[in-house]
Amino acid sequence: GEEIALYVELVDARNNRSLWGGRFIRTRSNLLEIEEQFATELADILGLQLTGEQKEELTKRYTENVEAYQLYLRGRYHWNQRSKEGFEQAIGHYNQAIDIDPGYALAYAGLADAFVLQGVYRHVSGSEALQAAEKAATSARNLDESLAEAHVSMGLLATFRYEWAAAEKELLQGLALNPKYPTAHHWYGLYLKARGQFDEALAEYRQAQALDPVSPSTWHGS
């Protein structure tokens, strides 16, 4: 129904000692607050001395609309399947999220990623896909210049257009903004592979897998 139950346990893997456990019961309308509360409590329990900037990052919201956020998450899930149907469903979810919140930069970045890979996997014509991706990625970057996902989307787009200088600039800017974004490492690895820098590419692929080992996309070549 509308109720969400979240059970979390933090364990020290070196000795299997439980450090902390928590239980959150919320409604869907409080979904954004659940993430913020969990991140803040976990930081306190770990004794992390966070800077003001880090605290702001932990609680940053890219949309205030819970429905738009859920649509974005569904879009990311289907995009991860790397299938024709998955890309189509992802695009549908992202567009619905944008309809609800036209200022949702993250949804535009997701839309750009889905369009690019539609072309890469040849589900639509390459030129059509890249044109649609450029429009979405530009919207994301214009809405939020500090959004790593927007720069990484632009970098992927430039990679498939063989615009090497632009691709490297955007991908490195995305990594600088968020070094823990798995897709940034994944697609920087793709760029390096295309440039013949295979050892460096492999290191980036492994970094993406280390950051998100259960995501199907980090194990794909694109």
C-alpha positions as CSV (number, residue, x, y, z in Angstrom):
1,G,0.0,0.0,0.0
2,E,1.2,3.5,0.9
3,E,3.4,2.3,3.8
4,I,7.1,1.7,3.4
5,A,9.1,-0.3,5.9
6,L,12.9,0.1,5.8
7,Y,15.2,-2.1,7.9
8,V,18.9,-1.2,8.0
9,E,21.8,-2.8,9.7
10,L,25.4,-1.6,9.6
11,V,28.0,-4.4,10.2
12,D,31.7,-4.4,10.6
13,A,32.7,-7.0,8.0
14,R,36.1,-7.6,9.7
15,N,34.6,-9.2,12.8
16,N,30.9,-9.5,11.8
17,R,30.0,-7.1,14.7
18,S,26.8,-5.2,14.4
19,L,27.4,-1.5,14.8
20,W,23.9,-0.1,14.3
21,G,20.4,-1.1,13.3
22,G,17.5,1.0,12.4
23,R,13.9,0.7,11.4
24,F,12.0,3.3,9.5
25,I,8.2,3.3,8.9
26,R,7.0,6.0,6.5
27,T,4.4,6.6,3.9
28,R,5.3,7.2,0.2
29,S,4.6,10.9,0.6
30,N,7.6,11.0,3.0
31,L,10.0,9.1,0.7
32,L,12.4,12.0,0.3
33,E,12.6,12.5,4.1
34,I,13.4,8.9,4.7
35,E,16.6,9.1,2.6
36,E,17.7,12.4,4.3
37,Q,17.0,11.0,7.8
38,F,18.9,7.8,7.1
39,A,21.9,9.6,5.7
40,T,22.1,12.0,8.6
41,E,21.7,9.4,11.3
42,L,24.2,7.1,9.7
43,A,26.8,9.9,9.5
44,D,26.2,10.6,13.2
45,I,26.6,7.0,14.2
46,L,29.8,6.6,12.3
47,G,31.1,9.7,14.0
48,L,31.8,11.5,10.7
49,Q,32.7,15.1,10.9
50,L,30.9,16.5,7.9
51,T,31.6,19.9,6.5
52,G,28.7,22.2,5.8
53,E,29.0,21.4,2.1
54,Q,28.9,17.6,2.7
55,K,25.8,18.0,4.9
56,E,24.1,20.0,2.2
57,E,25.0,17.3,-0.4
58,L,23.6,14.6,1.9
59,T,20.2,16.3,2.1
60,K,20.1,17.9,-1.4
61,R,16.9,17.3,-3.2
62,Y,16.7,17.4,-7.0
63,T,12.9,17.6,-6.9
64,E,10.4,18.3,-4.2
65,N,7.8,16.1,-5.9
66,V,7.7,12.5,-4.6
67,E,5.8,11.2,-7.6
68,A,8.4,12.7,-10.0
69,Y,11.2,11.1,-7.9
70,Q,9.6,7.7,-8.0
71,L,9.2,8.0,-11.8
72,Y,12.9,8.8,-12.0
73,L,13.8,5.7,-10.0
74,R,11.6,3.5,-12.2
75,G,13.2,5.0,-15.3
76,R,16.7,4.2,-13.9
77,Y,15.6,0.7,-13.2
78,H,14.3,0.0,-16.7
79,W,17.3,1.8,-18.3
80,N,19.6,-0.6,-16.4
81,Q,18.0,-3.6,-18.2
82,R,19.7,-2.6,-21.5
83,S,16.8,-3.8,-23.6
84,K,14.6,-2.2,-26.3
85,E,11.6,-2.4,-24.0
86,G,13.6,-1.2,-21.0
87,F,14.8,1.9,-22.9
88,E,11.2,2.7,-24.1
89,Q,9.8,2.3,-20.5
90,A,12.6,4.4,-19.1
91,I,12.0,7.2,-21.6
92,G,8.3,7.1,-20.7
93,H,9.0,7.4,-17.0
94,Y,11.5,10.2,-17.4
95,N,9.1,12.2,-19.6
96,Q,6.3,11.7,-17.0
97,A,8.7,13.0,-14.3
98,I,9.5,16.0,-16.4
99,D,5.8,16.7,-17.0
100,I,5.3,16.8,-13.3
101,D,8.4,18.8,-12.5
102,P,9.8,20.7,-15.6
103,G,12.8,21.8,-13.5
104,Y,13.9,18.2,-12.7
105,A,17.5,18.2,-14.2
106,L,18.2,14.7,-13.1
107,A,15.3,13.4,-15.1
108,Y,16.5,15.2,-18.2
109,A,20.0,13.6,-17.7
110,G,18.3,10.2,-17.4
111,L,16.4,10.9,-20.6
112,A,19.6,11.8,-22.4
113,D,21.3,8.5,-21.3
114,A,18.3,6.5,-22.5
115,F,18.2,8.2,-25.9
116,V,22.0,7.7,-26.5
117,L,21.9,4.0,-25.6
118,Q,18.8,3.5,-27.8
119,G,21.0,4.6,-30.7
120,V,24.0,2.6,-29.5
121,Y,21.9,-0.6,-29.3
122,R,20.4,0.3,-32.7
123,H,16.8,0.3,-31.5
124,V,16.4,3.7,-33.3
125,S,18.5,5.5,-35.9
126,G,21.8,6.8,-34.4
127,S,21.3,10.4,-35.7
128,E,17.8,10.5,-34.3
129,A,18.9,9.2,-30.9
130,L,21.9,11.6,-30.6
131,Q,19.8,14.6,-31.5
132,A,17.2,13.8,-28.9
133,A,19.9,13.0,-26.3
134,E,21.7,16.4,-27.0
135,K,18.4,18.3,-26.4
136,A,17.8,16.5,-23.1
137,A,21.4,16.7,-21.8
138,T,21.6,20.4,-22.7
139,S,18.4,21.0,-20.7
140,A,19.8,19.1,-17.7
141,R,23.0,21.1,-17.8
142,N,21.2,24.4,-18.2
143,L,19.0,23.6,-15.3
144,D,21.8,22.6,-13.0
145,E,25.4,23.3,-14.0
146,S,26.7,21.5,-10.9
147,L,24.9,18.2,-11.7
148,A,27.5,15.5,-12.4
149,E,25.0,13.4,-14.3
150,A,24.4,16.2,-16.9
151,H,28.1,16.5,-17.7
152,V,28.5,12.8,-17.9
153,S,25.6,12.5,-20.3
154,M,27.1,15.2,-22.5
155,G,30.4,13.4,-22.3
156,L,28.9,10.1,-23.5
157,L,27.1,12.0,-26.3
158,A,30.4,13.6,-27.4
159,T,32.2,10.2,-27.3
160,F,29.8,8.6,-29.8
161,R,30.2,11.7,-32.0
162,Y,34.0,11.3,-31.8
163,E,34.3,14.7,-30.4
164,W,37.2,13.7,-28.2
165,A,38.2,17.0,-26.6
166,A,34.6,17.8,-25.6
167,A,34.0,14.2,-24.4
168,E,37.0,14.2,-22.1
169,K,36.2,17.7,-20.7
170,E,32.6,16.8,-19.8
171,L,33.4,13.4,-18.4
172,L,36.3,14.7,-16.2
173,Q,34.0,17.5,-15.0
174,G,31.4,15.0,-14.1
175,L,33.9,12.9,-12.2
176,A,35.2,16.0,-10.4
177,L,31.7,16.9,-9.3
178,N,30.9,13.4,-8.1
179,P,33.8,11.0,-8.0
180,K,31.5,8.2,-6.6
181,Y,29.1,8.3,-9.6
182,P,29.5,4.7,-11.1
183,T,28.3,5.7,-14.5
184,A,30.9,8.5,-14.8
185,H,33.7,5.9,-14.3
186,H,31.9,3.5,-16.6
187,W,31.6,5.9,-19.5
188,Y,35.0,7.5,-18.9
189,G,36.3,4.0,-19.3
190,L,34.4,3.7,-22.6
191,Y,36.0,6.9,-23.8
192,L,39.5,5.7,-22.8
193,K,38.8,2.4,-24.6
194,A,37.8,4.3,-27.8
195,R,41.1,6.2,-27.5
196,G,43.1,3.0,-27.2
197,Q,44.1,3.6,-23.6
198,F,43.1,0.1,-22.5
199,D,44.8,-0.2,-19.1
200,E,43.3,3.1,-18.0
201,A,39.9,2.0,-19.4
202,L,40.0,-1.2,-17.4
203,A,40.8,0.6,-14.2
204,E,37.7,2.9,-14.7
205,Y,35.5,-0.1,-15.5
206,R,36.6,-1.8,-12.3
207,Q,36.0,1.4,-10.3
208,A,32.4,1.5,-11.6
209,Q,31.9,-2.1,-10.6
210,A,33.4,-1.5,-7.1
211,L,31.1,1.5,-6.6
212,D,28.0,-0.4,-7.8
213,P,28.6,-4.1,-8.0
214,V,24.9,-5.2,-8.3
215,S,24.0,-2.8,-11.1
216,P,23.7,-4.7,-14.5
217,S,24.9,-1.6,-16.3
218,T,28.4,-1.5,-14.7
219,W,29.0,-5.0,-16.2
220,H,28.0,-4.0,-19.8
221,G,30.4,-2.6,-22.3
222,S,28.1,0.5,-22.8
